[in-house]
Every structure is written in C-alpha cells, then in structure tokens.
Amino acid sequence: MKEINDLLEKYNHFKYEQLRSVKQLPNSKTVTIVVQDDEGEDVNSIDLTFTGISASRILEDGVLSYLDMSSGITLIKEKNLYGFALGKGDTMLHVHNAPLYIVATDIKIEER
C-alpha cells in the first residue's frame, strides 16, 4: 500500500491529468494515466494493471479524454481488494458508485 500512497502523493492523486486508455485483456485490465506539463505535452505515463477482477465499469476510450479529472482518482485497498475509481474517495462504496471503476485482487504499477 505504501507504493500506492507514494504514487498518489507524487502525482497529487492525478488531479487534472488525463486518463488515456483502458486496455481490456482476458484476465486483466490496464489503465493508462498520462501526466502532462503546462503546454499539454506528455511528461510521464503510468500503467495500472489489475488482475483478479471481481467488478468493473469501463467506458470506451473515445470518451476518456472528456472525463472530469479535477478530483483525480481513488486507489485504495480494502479487505484484500484494490479499488480504482474516477474521483476522490476513500471507501469501496465510492469506488462502486464512480462512473469508471475496477475492483481487483492484485495491481501492478509501472511508471514510464
């Protein structure tokens, strides 16, 4: 959980960043979030790969750039499950009520 908290702190919960894509594979989903500079150029890219998915609501990639990221994201661990959601929250209840969410047993984080 320390790795997740450090990531959220480093990027300010990804407030005002861009959710670029959600790749859906048979046994996993990978969310790509892009951090941009003041001119809108990509500076960093973070892939969050979820496995052991028990619930999710995914939107088409074409609408992701229109999502309001002013509240950032939620990335929590509760009862041995990881919850990812659009918007700021700190419970699984928030995760399940978000317009885009993933609940899974494992997460892999890759910064590029």
C-alpha positions as CSV (number, residue, x, y, z in Angstrom):
1,M,0.0,0.0,0.0
2,K,3.0,2.3,0.6
3,E,3.8,2.2,-3.2
4,I,0.2,3.3,-4.0
5,N,0.2,6.1,-1.4
6,D,3.6,7.3,-2.6
7,L,2.3,7.3,-6.2
8,L,-0.9,9.2,-5.3
9,E,1.1,11.8,-3.3
10,K,3.8,12.2,-6.0
11,Y,1.1,13.0,-8.7
12,N,-1.4,14.7,-6.4
13,H,-4.0,12.0,-6.9
14,F,-3.7,12.6,-10.7
15,K,-5.8,15.8,-10.4
16,Y,-6.2,17.4,-13.8
17,E,-4.2,14.7,-15.6
18,Q,-5.6,12.6,-18.5
19,L,-7.0,9.1,-18.4
20,R,-5.6,7.9,-21.8
21,S,-6.9,4.3,-22.2
22,V,-8.2,1.2,-20.6
23,K,-6.9,-2.0,-22.3
24,Q,-9.2,-5.0,-21.6
25,L,-7.4,-8.3,-21.8
26,P,-8.9,-11.7,-21.0
27,N,-7.5,-11.8,-17.4
28,S,-6.6,-8.2,-16.7
29,K,-7.3,-4.5,-17.4
30,T,-4.6,-1.9,-17.8
31,V,-5.5,1.8,-17.1
32,T,-3.0,4.3,-18.6
33,I,-2.9,7.8,-17.0
34,V,-0.8,10.5,-18.6
35,V,0.8,13.4,-16.7
36,Q,1.2,16.5,-18.8
37,D,3.2,19.7,-18.4
38,D,1.7,23.2,-18.7
39,E,1.8,23.1,-22.5
40,G,-0.1,19.8,-22.7
41,E,2.9,17.7,-23.6
42,D,3.1,14.2,-22.1
43,V,5.7,14.1,-19.3
44,N,5.0,10.7,-17.6
45,S,2.8,7.7,-18.2
46,I,1.6,5.4,-15.5
47,D,0.1,2.0,-16.2
48,L,-2.1,0.4,-13.6
49,T,-2.7,-3.3,-14.4
50,F,-5.4,-5.1,-12.5
51,T,-5.8,-8.8,-12.2
52,G,-8.3,-11.0,-10.4
53,I,-11.1,-8.5,-11.3
54,S,-14.3,-9.0,-9.4
55,A,-16.2,-5.9,-10.6
56,S,-15.7,-3.1,-13.1
57,R,-17.4,-0.4,-15.1
58,I,-15.3,0.7,-18.1
59,L,-16.0,3.4,-20.6
60,E,-14.9,3.4,-24.2
61,D,-11.5,5.0,-24.9
62,G,-13.2,7.7,-27.1
63,V,-14.9,9.3,-24.1
64,L,-12.0,9.1,-21.6
65,S,-10.4,12.4,-22.6
66,Y,-13.8,14.1,-21.8
67,L,-13.9,12.9,-18.2
68,D,-13.6,15.4,-15.4
69,M,-10.3,14.7,-13.7
70,S,-10.4,17.7,-11.4
71,S,-10.9,15.4,-8.4
72,G,-8.3,13.0,-9.5
73,I,-8.6,9.2,-8.8
74,T,-9.2,6.9,-6.0
75,L,-6.8,4.0,-5.5
76,I,-7.4,2.1,-2.2
77,K,-7.1,-1.3,-0.6
78,E,-9.9,-2.6,1.5
79,K,-10.5,-6.2,2.7
80,N,-7.7,-7.6,0.4
81,L,-9.2,-5.9,-2.7
82,Y,-7.9,-3.0,-4.6
83,G,-10.3,-0.4,-5.8
84,F,-9.6,2.1,-8.6
85,A,-12.2,4.8,-9.4
86,L,-12.5,8.2,-11.1
87,G,-12.9,10.9,-8.5
88,K,-11.6,11.3,-4.9
89,G,-12.8,8.9,-2.3
90,D,-11.6,6.6,0.4
91,T,-14.0,3.7,0.6
92,M,-15.2,0.9,-1.7
93,L,-18.6,2.5,-1.6
94,H,-17.2,5.4,-3.5
95,V,-15.5,3.0,-6.0
96,H,-18.7,1.2,-6.8
97,N,-20.6,4.4,-7.4
98,A,-18.0,6.0,-9.7
99,P,-18.6,6.4,-13.4
100,L,-15.5,4.3,-14.1
101,Y,-14.1,1.7,-11.6
102,I,-12.2,-1.5,-11.2
103,V,-12.1,-3.8,-8.2
104,A,-9.4,-6.5,-8.2
105,T,-7.3,-8.7,-6.1
106,D,-3.9,-7.5,-7.5
107,I,-2.4,-4.4,-9.0
108,K,0.9,-3.8,-10.8
109,I,2.1,-0.2,-11.2
110,E,4.5,0.8,-14.0
111,E,5.8,4.3,-14.5
112,R,7.2,5.3,-17.9
